[in-house]
Amino acid sequence: MTDLTIVIPCYNESGNIGNLVREINTALLSGPSYEIIVVDDGSADGSAEEAAAAGDHTRVLRHKKRTGKSRALISGFRAAQGRWIATLDGDGQNDPMDIARLWPRLERASPALFAGVRKRRNDGIVKLLTSRSANFVRKRLLKDDCRDAGCGFKILPAVVAQSLPYFDNMHRFIPALSRRAGLSVIEVDVEDRPRLAGVSKYGFFDRAAVAFLDTVGVFWLIRRYSDPVSVTEMNSAGS
């Protein structure tokens, strides 16, 4: 079994995604066995072709139309063959070297979610303020112990990632949903780099206007959760 799958959701990231794939291959050259899954979410700029041509260990999944970051992540999770799954954003702002630095710790760790916290933010003022306000509301309501839930860098056991419920904007609540599944949340400092090309695909409405309703929905989901029980089957009398 592969040690690690890196899942990268991608929408119109030509100029970024190929360089990111090459960086991953360099960063993990002497590390775990791994695969890279780029999920192209209906791009129209050749992002999928750029990713496929960028290097070894790469699988490219394509959505026929844009469905959103959460659906792209779920597609990658379900196709993953690694024991652990890492997520990186397709814009290249997450540094693959953070995976390489963290891997020796993962090999010794109990199952947990390792959630990136950006040391410094390379975002505009509107994006930064809306992110901070959403984090404030989410932390107070969900108590997920995560200072930077919007960071694209996360590593978690594949068995948990593949069992996460899908809904639009699910990706913002991976820490809370991981705690719901019984994982501890361990925060790790990671780099946040400027884009090489393109612009952010998220506007004010996408980040702020629906955040409160999403948080309330996840709060309800967590409160309605019950631990799964072990099930055994008895042999029949004649067997």
Salt bridges, closest charged atoms under 4 A:
ASP3 OD1 - ARG83 NH2 3.11
GLU13 OE2 - ARG195 NH2 2.85
GLU13 OE2 - LYS201 NZ 3.12
GLU23 OE1 - ARG193 NH2 2.76
GLU35 OE1 - ARG59 NH1 2.90
ASP41 OD1 - HIS63 ND1 2.74
GLU49 OE2 - ARG62 NH1 3.22
ASP89 OD1 - LYS69 NZ 2.71
ASP95 OD1 - ARG193 NH1 3.76
ASP98 OD1 - ARG101 NH2 2.60
ASP123 OD2 - ARG121 NH2 2.60
ASP123 OD1 - LYS127 NZ 3.46
ASP144 OD2 - ARG138 NE 2.50
ASP145 OD2 - ARG179 NH1 2.98
ASP148 OD1 - ARG118 NH2 2.66
GLU187 OE1 - ARG147 NE 2.70
GLU191 OE2 - LYS119 NZ 2.87
GLU191 OE1 - ARG120 NH2 3.21
ASP206 OD2 - ARG172 NH2 2.93
ASP214 OD2 - ARG172 NH1 3.94
